[in-house]
């Protein structure tokens, strides 16, 4: 059996990241953050509907679909324009401690994949994404580059370390599918 924890890809340049952020900033909606209850999350979260930015982030969505086909193989529900996505804003001293992404109360679906896009326009230090694998923390170095996407199974323990300086922005899509069996 092959073991692949995650996949990354550099999808956008800084100018494109700025254009994505501009489109996002015009489309926030009120919603409530469903942070993992056992975790410490101090970042700010804003929300928007995928349909408002779907065309501009299509390369990100296609990357996620391809990664699932190539390495994960989960049954996934299609994304639609009403899907709510999270825009995470990390400032100095904010973090998100170890957690998994899931939907334990749903009788019909599970979150299968965590899909993140680094939309930082400012330089930052700290704020590293770590995944837990085989008893070890693995730092995802490439994800610190603006315009880079990462995808991994949502049941993998992960965290964002405390931001030391600057500002870190990410877009998160949790991709659902039928309950694991």
Number of C-alpha atoms within 10 A of each C-alpha: 3 5 7 10 15 17 18 20 18 16 17 21 13 14 11 16 21 17 13 17 19 11 14 20 13 11 15 16 11 8 12 9 11 9 15 16 8 10 14 15 19 16 19 15 20 19 21 21 18 20 16 15 17 15 11 15 16 11 14 23 17 11 19 25 18 13 19 20 12 9 15 20 11 17 15 17 13 10 16 11 11 11 14 18 18 21 22 19 19 26 20 17 15 23 25 21 19 19 22 20 20 18 16 10 8 10 9 10 17 22 24 26 24 22 24 23 28 23 28 24 18 11 12 18 15 19 25 20 21 19 21 16 12 6 6 9 14 14 16 15 11 15 20 21 19 25 24 22 28 23 24 23 21 20 15 18 16 22 23 21 19 21 21 16 17 17 19 26 22 22 21 20 22 22 22 21 17 15 15 11 3
